């Protein structure tokens, strides 16, 4: 699983929860770095994640900008990747906007409960 979130505490907590389910986690604090990683590993089935947890509010490139780039990139990847938006925003506008992206499967509001993570990974 790939987590893209600039909040170190969120990355740490989500990593801890995911490791309970024996899920390998890679965290990126910047969307640009995550895109570079996905481009570099686009042909490597073992290193590509099945799921990305993507924060909306990120420095420089935000979650929406990442999604716009990912829409183009995901067709070049050897593995289908599902994206879940994660945010402290309970804005209906953000939730509706997330649904406009075909690669986004859900929207999770922080703090994310362990039960919500279980539903995603199991």
MOPAC internal coordinates of N, CA, C and O (Angstrom, degrees):
PM7 1SCF
backbone

  N    0.0000 0     0.00 0     0.00 0    0    0    0
  C    1.4466 1     0.00 0     0.00 0    1    0    0
  C    1.5213 1   108.32 1     0.00 0    2    1    0
  O    1.2310 1   121.76 1   -34.89 1    3    2    1
  N    1.3079 1   114.25 1   145.11 1    3    2    1
  C    1.4537 1   121.73 1   177.77 1    5    3    2
  C    1.5214 1   107.90 1  -112.43 1    6    5    3
  O    1.2310 1   120.50 1   -50.76 1    7    6    5
  N    1.3315 1   116.65 1   129.24 1    7    6    5
  C    1.4571 1   121.45 1   175.07 1    9    7    6
  C    1.5209 1   106.85 1  -113.59 1   10    9    7
  O    1.2310 1   121.03 1   -51.18 1   11   10    9
  N    1.3208 1   115.64 1   128.82 1   11   10    9
  C    1.4643 1   121.14 1   176.86 1   13   11   10
  C    1.5193 1   106.55 1  -118.61 1   14   13   11
  O    1.2310 1   121.26 1   -78.03 1   15   14   13
  N    1.3282 1   115.20 1   101.97 1   15   14   13
  C    1.4616 1   121.22 1  -177.02 1   17   15   14
  C    1.5285 1   108.13 1  -156.73 1   18   17   15
  O    1.2310 1   120.19 1   -48.08 1   19   18   17
  N    1.3250 1   117.25 1   131.92 1   19   18   17
  C    1.4582 1   120.42 1  -178.86 1   21   19   18
  C    1.5246 1   113.15 1   -81.60 1   22   21   19
  O    1.2310 1   120.01 1   176.01 1   23   22   21
  N    1.3155 1   117.59 1    -3.99 1   23   22   21
  C    1.4609 1   121.71 1   178.23 1   25   23   22
  C    1.5297 1   108.92 1   -92.03 1   26   25   23
  O    1.2310 1   121.23 1   -68.70 1   27   26   25
  N    1.3324 1   115.26 1   111.30 1   27   26   25
  C    1.4710 1   120.59 1  -177.24 1   29   27   26
  C    1.5306 1   112.11 1   -61.24 1   30   29   27
  O    1.2310 1   120.48 1   144.01 1   31   30   29
  N    1.3189 1   116.69 1   -35.99 1   31   30   29
  C    1.4660 1   120.30 1  -179.45 1   33   31   30
  C    1.5312 1   110.17 1   -65.00 1   34   33   31
  O    1.2310 1   120.44 1   136.96 1   35   34   33
  N    1.3294 1   116.77 1   -43.04 1   35   34   33
  C    1.4672 1   120.46 1   177.67 1   37   35   34
  C    1.5224 1   110.05 1   -60.63 1   38   37   35
  O    1.2310 1   120.15 1   134.41 1   39   38   37
  N    1.3272 1   117.32 1   -45.59 1   39   38   37
  C    1.4758 1   120.48 1   178.21 1   41   39   38
  C    1.5169 1   111.04 1   -59.05 1   42   41   39
  O    1.2310 1   120.85 1   135.95 1   43   42   41
  N    1.3135 1   115.99 1   -44.05 1   43   42   41
  C    1.4655 1   120.49 1  -178.22 1   45   43   42
  C    1.5313 1   111.12 1   -64.34 1   46   45   43
  O    1.2310 1   120.19 1   133.92 1   47   46   45
  N    1.3231 1   117.24 1   -46.08 1   47   46   45
  C    1.4626 1   120.76 1  -178.71 1   49   47   46
  C    1.5252 1   111.30 1   -65.61 1   50   49   47
  O    1.2310 1   120.36 1   133.99 1   51   50   49
  N    1.3326 1   116.91 1   -46.01 1   51   50   49
  C    1.4655 1   119.81 1   179.21 1   53   51   50
  C    1.5264 1   111.51 1   -63.93 1   54   53   51
  O    1.2310 1   120.45 1   141.02 1   55   54   53
  N    1.3208 1   116.75 1   -38.98 1   55   54   53
  C    1.4714 1   120.31 1   177.62 1   57   55   54
  C    1.5228 1   110.20 1   -61.68 1   58   57   55
  O    1.2310 1   120.58 1   135.50 1   59   58   57
  N    1.3118 1   116.51 1   -44.50 1   59   58   57
  C    1.4649 1   121.04 1   179.40 1   61   59   58
  C    1.5351 1   111.05 1   -60.09 1   62   61   59
  O    1.2310 1   120.47 1   135.01 1   63   62   61
  N    1.3140 1   116.70 1   -44.99 1   63   62   61
  C    1.4735 1   120.81 1   179.30 1   65   63   62
  C    1.5240 1   110.18 1   -64.39 1   66   65   63
  O    1.2310 1   120.45 1   133.06 1   67   66   65
  N    1.3268 1   116.75 1   -46.94 1   67   66   65
  C    1.4733 1   120.47 1  -176.97 1   69   67   66
  C    1.5222 1   112.28 1   -64.84 1   70   69   67
  O    1.2310 1   120.21 1   145.54 1   71   70   69
  N    1.3137 1   117.19 1   -34.46 1   71   70   69
  C    1.4680 1   119.69 1   178.96 1   73   71   70
  C    1.5277 1   111.47 1   -66.69 1   74   73   71
  O    1.2310 1   119.87 1   154.76 1   75   74   73
  N    1.3352 1   117.86 1   -25.24 1   75   74   73
  C    1.4690 1   120.94 1   174.24 1   77   75   74
  C    1.5272 1   110.63 1   -61.84 1   78   77   75
  O    1.2310 1   121.43 1   149.76 1   79   78   77
  N    1.3410 1   114.86 1   -30.24 1   79   78   77
  C    1.4637 1   120.98 1   179.88 1   81   79   78
  C    1.5304 1   111.26 1   -97.23 1   82   81   79
  O    1.2310 1   120.91 1  -166.14 1   83   82   81
  N    1.3218 1   115.86 1    13.86 1   83   82   81
  C    1.4649 1   123.59 1   178.74 1   85   83   82
  C    1.5239 1   112.45 1    57.72 1   86   85   83
  O    1.2310 1   121.38 1  -138.09 1   87   86   85
  N    1.3258 1   114.96 1    41.91 1   87   86   85
  C    1.4578 1   121.72 1   177.79 1   89   87   86
  C    1.5225 1   108.32 1  -103.57 1   90   89   87
  O    1.2310 1   120.56 1   -53.46 1   91   90   89
  N    1.3284 1   116.54 1   126.54 1   91   90   89
  C    1.4654 1   121.11 1   175.94 1   93   91   90
  C    1.5241 1   108.81 1   -73.44 1   94   93   91
  O    1.2310 1   120.54 1   -45.88 1   95   94   93
  N    1.3262 1   116.58 1   134.12 1   95   94   93
  C    1.4584 1   121.82 1  -175.49 1   97   95   94
  C    1.5196 1   111.07 1  -123.15 1   98   97   95
  O    1.2310 1   120.99 1   -43.35 1   99   98   97
  N    1.3236 1   115.71 1   136.65 1   99   98   97
  C    1.4574 1   122.76 1   170.02 1  101   99   98
  C    1.5185 1   106.57 1  -123.04 1  102  101   99
  O    1.2310 1   120.55 1   -51.40 1  103  102  101
  N    1.3419 1   116.56 1   128.60 1  103  102  101
  C    1.4694 1   121.47 1  -179.33 1  105  103  102
  C    1.5209 1   110.15 1  -109.39 1  106  105  103
  O    1.2310 1   121.65 1   -41.29 1  107  106  105
  N    1.3093 1   114.44 1   138.71 1  107  106  105
  C    1.4588 1   121.62 1   172.43 1  109  107  106
  C    1.5229 1   107.82 1  -124.96 1  110  109  107
  O    1.2310 1   120.79 1   -42.79 1  111  110  109
  N    1.3326 1   116.09 1   137.21 1  111  110  109
  C    1.4605 1   120.98 1   178.42 1  113  111  110
  C    1.5218 1   112.22 1   -91.05 1  114  113  111
  O    1.2310 1   120.56 1   169.75 1  115  114  113
  N    1.3226 1   116.54 1   -10.25 1  115  114  113
  C    1.4591 1   121.88 1   179.94 1  117  115  114
  C    1.5185 1   109.83 1  -132.94 1  118  117  115
  O    1.2310 1   121.16 1   -41.49 1  119  118  117
  N    1.3143 1   115.40 1   138.51 1  119  118  117
  C    1.4631 1   120.65 1  -179.64 1  121  119  118
  C    1.5247 1   111.73 1   -64.70 1  122  121  119
  O    1.2310 1   120.21 1   144.37 1  123  122  121
  N    1.3258 1   117.19 1   -35.63 1  123  122  121
  C    1.4713 1   120.79 1  -179.53 1  125  123  122
  C    1.5199 1   111.23 1   -60.31 1  126  125  123
  O    1.2310 1   120.68 1   136.62 1  127  126  125
  N    1.3395 1   116.31 1   -43.38 1  127  126  125
  C    1.4659 1   120.82 1   179.55 1  129  127  126
  C    1.5229 1   111.42 1   -63.50 1  130  129  127
  O    1.2310 1   120.71 1   140.94 1  131  130  129
  N    1.3284 1   116.26 1   -39.06 1  131  130  129
  C    1.4626 1   120.37 1   178.71 1  133  131  130
  C    1.5202 1   110.86 1   -65.80 1  134  133  131
  O    1.2310 1   120.01 1   138.90 1  135  134  133
  N    1.3300 1   117.59 1   -41.10 1  135  134  133
  C    1.4729 1   120.85 1   177.37 1  137  135  134
  C    1.5118 1   111.15 1   -62.91 1  138  137  135
  O    1.2310 1   120.37 1   137.47 1  139  138  137
  N    1.3263 1   116.90 1   -42.53 1  139  138  137
  C    1.4680 1   120.86 1   178.31 1  141  139  138
  C    1.5288 1   110.40 1   -60.48 1  142  141  139
  O    1.2310 1   120.72 1   136.92 1  143  142  141
  N    1.3252 1   116.22 1   -43.08 1  143  142  141
  C    1.4650 1   121.00 1   178.12 1  145  143  142
  C    1.5256 1   110.57 1   -60.47 1  146  145  143
  O    1.2310 1   120.44 1   132.09 1  147  146  145
  N    1.3362 1   116.77 1   -47.91 1  147  146  145
  C    1.4637 1   120.47 1  -179.00 1  149  147  146
  C    1.5287 1   111.54 1   -63.35 1  150  149  147
  O    1.2310 1   120.00 1   141.22 1  151  150  149
  N    1.3162 1   117.60 1   -38.78 1  151  150  149
  C    1.4691 1   121.03 1   177.43 1  153  151  150
  C    1.5226 1   110.54 1   -64.56 1  154  153  151
  O    1.2310 1   121.07 1   135.36 1  155  154  153
  N    1.3341 1   115.56 1   -44.64 1  155  154  153
  C    1.4687 1   121.03 1  -178.66 1  157  155  154
  C    1.5289 1   111.42 1   -62.95 1  158  157  155
  O    1.2310 1   120.76 1   140.63 1  159  158  157
  N    1.3278 1   116.16 1   -39.37 1  159  158  157
  C    1.4724 1   121.03 1  -175.58 1  161  159  158
  C    1.5301 1   112.69 1  -100.13 1  162  161  159
  O    1.2310 1   119.93 1  -163.52 1  163  162  161
  N    1.3170 1   117.74 1    16.48 1  163  162  161
  C    1.4733 1   122.06 1  -173.67 1  165  163  162
  C    1.5208 1   114.22 1   -54.31 1  166  165  163
  O    1.2310 1   119.83 1   151.95 1  167  166  165
  N    1.3199 1   117.93 1   -28.05 1  167  166  165
  C    1.4569 1   120.98 1  -179.28 1  169  167  166
  C    1.5170 1   113.97 1  -102.61 1  170  169  167
  O    1.2310 1   120.05 1  -175.83 1  171  170  169
  N    1.3255 1   117.51 1     4.17 1  171  170  169
  C    1.4599 1   121.56 1  -175.92 1  173  171  170
  C    1.5318 1   110.68 1  -104.91 1  174  173  171
  O    1.2310 1   120.81 1   -82.61 1  175  174  173
  N    1.2987 1   116.06 1    97.39 1  175  174  173
  C    1.4639 1   123.27 1  -177.78 1  177  175  174
  C    1.5332 1   112.10 1   -54.84 1  178  177  175
  O    1.2310 1   120.07 1   141.68 1  179  178  177
  N    1.3341 1   117.48 1   -38.32 1  179  178  177
  C    1.4613 1   121.09 1  -176.00 1  181  179  178
  C    1.5245 1   113.38 1   -72.05 1  182  181  179
  O    1.2310 1   119.73 1   150.68 1  183  182  181
  N    1.3250 1   118.12 1   -29.32 1  183  182  181
  C    1.4639 1   120.88 1  -176.11 1  185  183  182
  C    1.5258 1   113.92 1   -96.47 1  186  185  183
  O    1.2310 1   120.32 1   167.41 1  187  186  185
  N    1.3119 1   116.99 1   -12.59 1  187  186  185
  C    1.4642 1   119.25 1   177.24 1  189  187  186
  C    1.5293 1   109.70 1   -80.87 1  190  189  187
  O    1.2310 1   120.39 1   -40.46 1  191  190  189
  N    1.3219 1   116.86 1   139.54 1  191  190  189
  C    1.4673 1   119.02 1   178.84 1  193  191  190
  C    1.5267 1   111.03 1   -78.80 1  194  193  191
  O    1.2310 1   120.69 1   -18.96 1  195  194  193
  N    1.3042 1   116.28 1   161.04 1  195  194  193
  C    1.4661 1   120.65 1   172.26 1  197  195  194
  C    1.5234 1   110.18 1   -87.95 1  198  197  195
  O    1.2310 1   121.39 1   152.85 1  199  198  197
  N    1.3462 1   114.94 1   -27.15 1  199  198  197
  C    1.4612 1   121.06 1  -175.59 1  201  199  198
  C    1.5215 1   109.86 1  -135.28 1  202  201  199
  O    1.2310 1   121.50 1   -37.41 1  203  202  201
  N    1.3352 1   114.73 1   142.59 1  203  202  201
  C    1.4588 1   121.37 1   171.60 1  205  203  202
  C    1.5249 1   107.69 1  -120.33 1  206  205  203
  O    1.2310 1   121.00 1   -50.51 1  207  206  205
  N    1.3314 1   115.69 1   129.49 1  207  206  205
  C    1.4617 1   121.76 1   170.20 1  209  207  206
  C    1.5176 1   105.57 1   -99.56 1  210  209  207
  O    1.2310 1   120.36 1   -64.84 1  211  210  209
  N    1.3261 1   116.91 1   115.16 1  211  210  209
  C    1.4544 1   122.64 1  -170.60 1  213  211  210
  C    1.5210 1   111.88 1  -118.55 1  214  213  211
  O    1.2310 1   121.08 1   -61.15 1  215  214  213
  N    1.3266 1   115.55 1   118.85 1  215  214  213
  C    1.4593 1   120.93 1   175.08 1  217  215  214
  C    1.5268 1   108.91 1   -73.91 1  218  217  215
  O    1.2310 1   120.32 1   -30.83 1  219  218  217
  N    1.3122 1   117.00 1   149.17 1  219  218  217
  C    1.4650 1   120.78 1   177.94 1  221  219  218
  C    1.5217 1   110.82 1   -80.33 1  222  221  219
  O    1.2310 1   120.84 1   130.89 1  223  222  221
  N    1.3316 1   116.00 1   -49.11 1  223  222  221
  C    1.4614 1   120.78 1  -174.56 1  225  223  222
  C    1.5193 1   111.28 1   -90.66 1  226  225  223
  O    1.2310 1   121.76 1   -78.76 1  227  226  225
  N    1.3172 1   114.24 1   101.24 1  227  226  225
  C    1.4659 1   121.96 1  -179.86 1  229  227  226
  C    1.5247 1   108.26 1  -128.69 1  230  229  227
  O    1.2310 1   120.44 1   -24.86 1  231  230  229
  N    1.3378 1   116.76 1   155.14 1  231  230  229
  C    1.4722 1   118.53 1   177.27 1  233  231  230
  C    1.5336 1   110.59 1   -71.11 1  234  233  231
  O    1.2310 1   120.75 1   -26.55 1  235  234  233
  N    1.2929 1   116.18 1   153.45 1  235  234  233
  C    1.4757 1   123.61 1   178.87 1  237  235  234
  C    1.5297 1   110.92 1    61.31 1  238  237  235
  O    1.2310 1   119.79 1    91.15 1  239  238  237
  N    1.3126 1   118.02 1   -88.85 1  239  238  237
  C    1.4652 1   122.02 1   179.06 1  241  239  238
  C    1.5255 1   108.31 1   -95.32 1  242  241  239
  O    1.2310 1   120.30 1   -63.15 1  243  242  241
  N    1.3449 1   117.04 1   116.85 1  243  242  241
  C    1.4622 1   118.73 1   179.98 1  245  243  242
  C    1.5323 1   111.02 1   -84.54 1  246  245  243
  O    1.2310 1   120.84 1    -0.20 1  247  246  245
  N    1.3106 1   116.00 1   179.80 1  247  246  245
  C    1.4639 1   120.53 1  -177.74 1  249  247  246
  C    1.5159 1   114.03 1   -60.40 1  250  249  247
  O    1.2310 1   120.61 1   144.26 1  251  250  249
  N    1.3292 1   116.45 1   -35.74 1  251  250  249
  C    1.4712 1   120.00 1   179.46 1  253  251  250
  C    1.5258 1   110.04 1   -67.89 1  254  253  251
  O    1.2310 1   120.42 1   137.62 1  255  254  253
  N    1.3304 1   116.80 1   -42.38 1  255  254  253
  C    1.4698 1   120.29 1   177.63 1  257  255  254
  C    1.5263 1   110.19 1   -62.42 1  258  257  255
  O    1.2310 1   120.93 1   139.27 1  259  258  257
  N    1.3393 1   115.83 1   -40.73 1  259  258  257
  C    1.4647 1   119.91 1   177.15 1  261  259  258
  C    1.5195 1   110.07 1   -59.14 1  262  261  259
  O    1.2310 1   120.27 1   132.65 1  263  262  261
  N    1.3271 1   117.08 1   -47.35 1  263  262  261
  C    1.4648 1   120.54 1  -179.07 1  265  263  262
  C    1.5247 1   111.84 1   -59.70 1  266  265  263
  O    1.2310 1   120.55 1   139.15 1  267  266  265
  N    1.3170 1   116.55 1   -40.85 1  267  266  265
  C    1.4676 1   119.78 1   179.20 1  269  267  266
  C    1.5212 1   111.43 1   -61.92 1  270  269  267
  O    1.2310 1   119.88 1   141.80 1  271  270  269
  N    1.3138 1   117.84 1   -38.20 1  271  270  269
  C    1.4690 1   122.09 1   176.33 1  273  271  270
  C    1.5331 1   110.52 1   -72.99 1  274  273  271
  O    1.2310 1   120.76 1   139.20 1  275  274  273
  N    1.3266 1   116.16 1   -40.80 1  275  274  273
  C    1.4613 1   121.72 1  -177.18 1  277  275  274
  C    1.5207 1   111.55 1   -64.90 1  278  277  275
  O    1.2310 1   120.06 1   145.74 1  279  278  277
  N    1.3322 1   117.50 1   -34.26 1  279  278  277
  C    1.4737 1   121.68 1   178.67 1  281  279  278
  C    1.5267 1   109.86 1   -54.88 1  282  281  279
  O    1.2310 1   120.74 1   137.59 1  283  282  281
  N    1.3172 1   116.19 1   -42.41 1  283  282  281
  C    1.4633 1   121.01 1   178.83 1  285  283  282
  C    1.5211 1   110.86 1   -72.66 1  286  285  283
  O    1.2310 1   120.80 1   135.51 1  287  286  285
  N    1.3243 1   116.07 1   -44.49 1  287  286  285
  C    1.4632 1   121.45 1  -175.61 1  289  287  286
  C    1.5269 1   112.95 1   -68.51 1  290  289  287
  O    1.2310 1   119.69 1   142.34 1  291  290  289
  N    1.3201 1   118.21 1   -37.66 1  291  290  289
  C    1.4714 1   119.63 1  -169.96 1  293  291  290
  C    1.5324 1   113.55 1   -61.54 1  294  293  291
  O    1.2310 1   119.87 1   155.89 1  295  294  293
  N    1.3151 1   117.85 1   -24.11 1  295  294  293
  C    1.4663 1   119.78 1   178.21 1  297  295  294
  C    1.5327 1   111.76 1   -72.04 1  298  297  295
  O    1.2310 1   120.32 1   163.09 1  299  298  297
  N    1.3269 1   117.00 1   -16.91 1  299  298  297
  C    1.4666 1   122.06 1  -179.85 1  301  299  298
  C    1.5314 1   112.47 1   -94.40 1  302  301  299
  O    1.2310 1   120.31 1   174.95 1  303  302  301
  N    1.3237 1   117.01 1    -5.05 1  303  302  301
  C    1.4563 1   120.88 1  -177.00 1  305  303  302
  C    1.5256 1   110.63 1   -86.02 1  306  305  303
  O    1.2310 1   120.84 1   -34.80 1  307  306  305
  N    1.3307 1   116.01 1   145.20 1  307  306  305
  C    1.4611 1   120.48 1  -179.54 1  309  307  306
  C    1.5291 1   112.65 1   -80.41 1  310  309  307
  O    1.2310 1   120.44 1   176.78 1  311  310  309
  N    1.3108 1   116.77 1    -3.22 1  311  310  309
  C    1.4599 1   121.30 1  -179.72 1  313  311  310
  C    1.5227 1   108.90 1  -132.79 1  314  313  311
  O    1.2310 1   120.94 1   -38.96 1  315  314  313
  N    1.3271 1   115.80 1   141.04 1  315  314  313
  C    1.4644 1   120.20 1   175.35 1  317  315  314
  C    1.5286 1   108.03 1   -76.25 1  318  317  315
  O    1.2310 1   121.17 1   -50.39 1  319  318  317
  N    1.3282 1   115.37 1   129.61 1  319  318  317
  C    1.4581 1   121.08 1  -179.81 1  321  319  318
  C    1.5245 1   109.10 1  -118.51 1  322  321  319
  O    1.2310 1   121.34 1   -48.41 1  323  322  321
  N    1.3192 1   115.04 1   131.59 1  323  322  321
  C    1.4596 1   121.74 1   177.71 1  325  323  322
  C    1.5194 1   108.77 1  -100.49 1  326  325  323
  O    1.2310 1   120.73 1   -40.24 1  327  326  325
  N    1.3367 1   116.20 1   139.76 1  327  326  325
  C    1.4619 1   121.66 1  -179.42 1  329  327  326
  C    1.5272 1   109.70 1  -111.95 1  330  329  327
  O    1.2310 1   121.32 1   -44.10 1  331  330  329
  N    1.3163 1   115.08 1   135.90 1  331  330  329
  C    1.4568 1   122.45 1   169.96 1  333  331  330
  C    1.5131 1   107.02 1  -117.66 1  334  333  331
  O    1.2310 1   120.30 1   -53.70 1  335  334  333
  N    1.3146 1   117.04 1   126.30 1  335  334  333
  C    1.4544 1   121.16 1   175.82 1  337  335  334
  C    1.5205 1   107.77 1   -77.98 1  338  337  335
  O    1.2310 1   120.76 1   -41.97 1  339  338  337
  N    1.3301 1   116.15 1   138.03 1  339  338  337
  C    1.4613 1   120.37 1   175.16 1  341  339  338
  C    1.5225 1   107.58 1  -126.24 1  342  341  339
  O    1.2310 1   120.77 1   -45.62 1  343  342  341
  N    1.3221 1   116.14 1   134.38 1  343  342  341
  C    1.4574 1   119.20 1  -177.20 1  345  343  342
  C    1.5196 1   110.12 1  -162.41 1  346  345  343
  O    1.2310 1   121.35 1   -24.20 1  347  346  345
  N    1.3118 1   115.01 1   155.80 1  347  346  345
  C    1.4616 1   119.48 1   171.85 1  349  347  346
  C    1.5263 1   109.81 1   -84.43 1  350  349  347
  O    1.2310 1   120.57 1   173.63 1  351  350  349
  N    1.3248 1   116.52 1    -6.37 1  351  350  349
  C    1.4601 1   121.69 1   179.95 1  353  351  350
  C    1.5274 1   110.70 1   -75.97 1  354  353  351
  O    1.2310 1   121.45 1   -49.64 1  355  354  353
  N    1.3168 1   114.83 1   130.36 1  355  354  353
  C    1.4629 1   119.79 1   174.03 1  357  355  354
  C    1.5323 1   109.33 1  -106.90 1  358  357  355
  O    1.2310 1   121.40 1  -158.75 1  359  358  357
  N    1.3178 1   114.93 1    21.25 1  359  358  357
  C    1.4610 1   121.78 1  -179.55 1  361  359  358
  C    1.5257 1   110.74 1   -65.30 1  362  361  359
  O    1.2310 1   121.03 1   -52.98 1  363  362  361
  N    1.3150 1   115.63 1   127.02 1  363  362  361
  C    1.4560 1   120.44 1   177.39 1  365  363  362
  C    1.5341 1   110.38 1   -62.13 1  366  365  363
  O    1.2310 1   120.83 1   146.33 1  367  366  365
  N    1.3305 1   116.02 1   -33.67 1  367  366  365
  C    1.4665 1   121.12 1   177.83 1  369  367  366
  C    1.5353 1   110.35 1   -59.65 1  370  369  367
  O    1.2310 1   120.37 1   133.31 1  371  370  369
  N    1.3463 1   116.89 1   -46.69 1  371  370  369
  C    1.4694 1   120.54 1   179.11 1  373  371  370
  C    1.5278 1   111.06 1   -64.01 1  374  373  371
  O    1.2310 1   120.63 1   136.76 1  375  374  373
  N    1.3063 1   116.40 1   -43.24 1  375  374  373
  C    1.4689 1   120.21 1  -179.44 1  377  375  374
  C    1.5282 1   111.28 1   -62.99 1  378  377  375
  O    1.2310 1   120.63 1   137.25 1  379  378  377
  N    1.3248 1   116.41 1   -42.75 1  379  378  377
  C    1.4658 1   120.30 1   178.62 1  381  379  378
  C    1.5212 1   111.29 1   -68.15 1  382  381  379
  O    1.2310 1   120.48 1   139.93 1  383  382  381
  N    1.3229 1   116.68 1   -40.07 1  383  382  381
  C    1.4653 1   120.68 1   179.10 1  385  383  382
  C    1.5294 1   110.53 1   -61.75 1  386  385  383
  O    1.2310 1   120.24 1   140.16 1  387  386  385
  N    1.3163 1   117.14 1   -39.84 1  387  386  385
  C    1.4697 1   121.20 1   179.05 1  389  387  386
  C    1.5251 1   111.02 1   -60.16 1  390  389  387
  O    1.2310 1   120.57 1   143.19 1  391  390  389
  N    1.3401 1   116.51 1   -36.81 1  391  390  389
  C    1.4654 1   121.09 1  -178.88 1  393  391  390
  C    1.5258 1   112.73 1   -69.16 1  394  393  391
  O    1.2310 1   120.50 1   163.12 1  395  394  393
  N    1.3278 1   116.65 1   -16.88 1  395  394  393
  C    1.4627 1   120.65 1   179.33 1  397  395  394
  C    1.5250 1   112.61 1   -73.45 1  398  397  395
  O    1.2310 1   120.23 1   164.67 1  399  398  397
  N    1.3186 1   117.17 1   -15.33 1  399  398  397
  C    1.4640 1   121.63 1  -179.18 1  401  399  398
  C    1.5245 1   109.51 1   -96.57 1  402  401  399
  O    1.2310 1   120.60 1   -56.74 1  403  402  401
  N    1.3093 1   116.45 1   123.26 1  403  402  401
  C    1.4631 1   120.85 1  -177.35 1  405  403  402
  C    1.5249 1   112.92 1   -64.35 1  406  405  403
  O    1.2310 1   119.85 1   154.54 1  407  406  405
  N    1.3250 1   117.90 1   -25.46 1  407  406  405
  C    1.4680 1   120.85 1  -178.44 1  409  407  406
  C    1.5291 1   112.13 1   -82.19 1  410  409  407
  O    1.2310 1   120.02 1   167.67 1  411  410  409
  N    1.3321 1   117.57 1   -12.33 1  411  410  409
  C    1.4628 1   121.13 1  -178.70 1  413  411  410
  C    1.5204 1   109.71 1   -89.13 1  414  413  411
  O    1.2310 1   121.44 1   -58.99 1  415  414  413
  N    1.3270 1   114.84 1   121.01 1  415  414  413
  C    1.4616 1   120.00 1  -177.98 1  417  415  414
  C    1.5245 1   112.91 1   -94.66 1  418  417  415
  O    1.2310 1   120.61 1   156.42 1  419  418  417
  N    1.3429 1   116.44 1   -23.58 1  419  418  417
  C    1.4582 1   118.23 1  -178.35 1  421  419  418
  C    1.5128 1   112.37 1  -166.03 1  422  421  419
  O    1.2310 1   121.88 1    -6.61 1  423  422  421
  N    1.3191 1   114.00 1   173.39 1  423  422  421
  C    1.4590 1   123.04 1  -177.95 1  425  423  422
  C    1.5186 1   107.09 1  -132.40 1  426  425  423
  O    1.2310 1   120.42 1   -61.60 1  427  426  425
  N    1.3161 1   116.81 1   118.40 1  427  426  425
  C    1.4584 1   121.31 1  -178.14 1  429  427  426
  C    1.5227 1   109.71 1  -113.41 1  430  429  427
  O    1.2310 1   120.85 1   -47.71 1  431  430  429
  N    1.3301 1   115.97 1   132.29 1  431  430  429
  C    1.4592 1   121.12 1  -179.96 1  433  431  430
  C    1.5268 1   109.47 1   -93.59 1  434  433  431
  O    1.2310 1   121.23 1   -49.61 1  435  434  433
  N    1.3408 1   115.24 1   130.39 1  435  434  433
  C    1.4687 1   121.39 1   177.32 1  437  435  434
  C    1.5235 1   109.45 1   -74.94 1  438  437  435
  O    1.2310 1   119.85 1   -33.02 1  439  438  437
  N    1.3042 1   117.89 1   146.98 1  439  438  437
  C    1.4549 1   126.64 1    -3.86 1  441  439  438
  C    1.5353 1   110.62 1   -73.05 1  442  441  439
  O    1.2310 1   121.45 1   -37.54 1  443  442  441
  N    1.3089 1   114.83 1   142.46 1  443  442  441
  C    1.4646 1   120.79 1  -175.68 1  445  443  442
  C    1.5255 1   109.43 1   -90.34 1  446  445  443
  O    1.2310 1   120.99 1   -55.24 1  447  446  445
  N    1.3049 1   115.71 1   124.76 1  447  446  445
  C    1.4635 1   121.24 1  -178.80 1  449  447  446
  C    1.5246 1   110.78 1   -74.54 1  450  449  447
  O    1.2310 1   121.48 1   -29.66 1  451  450  449
  N    1.3076 1   114.78 1   150.34 1  451  450  449
  C    1.4702 1   120.80 1   179.23 1  453  451  450
  C    1.5270 1   111.06 1   -57.28 1  454  453  451
  O    1.2310 1   120.09 1   143.86 1  455  454  453
  N    1.3265 1   117.44 1   -36.14 1  455  454  453
  C    1.4639 1   121.53 1  -179.93 1  457  455  454
  C    1.5285 1   111.57 1   -62.83 1  458  457  455
  O    1.2310 1   120.05 1   143.58 1  459  458  457
  N    1.3356 1   117.51 1   -36.42 1  459  458  457
  C    1.4654 1   120.82 1   177.90 1  461  459  458
  C    1.5317 1   110.08 1   -66.48 1  462  461  459
  O    1.2310 1   120.67 1   140.46 1  463  462  461
  N    1.3218 1   116.33 1   -39.54 1  463  462  461
  C    1.4675 1   120.72 1   178.30 1  465  463  462
  C    1.5234 1   109.70 1   -65.69 1  466  465  463
  O    1.2310 1   120.70 1   138.69 1  467  466  465
  N    1.3286 1   116.27 1   -41.31 1  467  466  465
  C    1.4702 1   120.74 1   178.92 1  469  467  466
  C    1.5297 1   110.93 1   -57.47 1  470  469  467
  O    1.2310 1   120.43 1   137.37 1  471  470  469
  N    1.3192 1   116.79 1   -42.63 1  471  470  469
  C    1.4674 1   120.89 1  -179.44 1  473  471  470
  C    1.5316 1   111.72 1   -63.30 1  474  473  471
  O    1.2310 1   120.68 1   147.50 1  475  474  473
  N    1.3170 1   116.30 1   -32.50 1  475  474  473
  C    1.4715 1   120.68 1  -179.03 1  477  475  474
  C    1.5208 1   111.49 1   -74.95 1  478  477  475
  O    1.2310 1   120.20 1   136.51 1  479  478  477
  N    1.3235 1   117.23 1   -43.49 1  479  478  477
  C    1.4601 1   120.30 1  -170.74 1  481  479  478
  C    1.5229 1   114.62 1   -93.68 1  482  481  479
  O    1.2310 1   119.79 1   162.04 1  483  482  481
  N    1.3154 1   118.00 1   -17.96 1  483  482  481
  C    1.4694 1   118.31 1  -178.34 1  485  483  482
  C    1.5089 1   112.05 1  -106.34 1  486  485  483
  O    1.2310 1   120.10 1   180.00 1  487  486  485

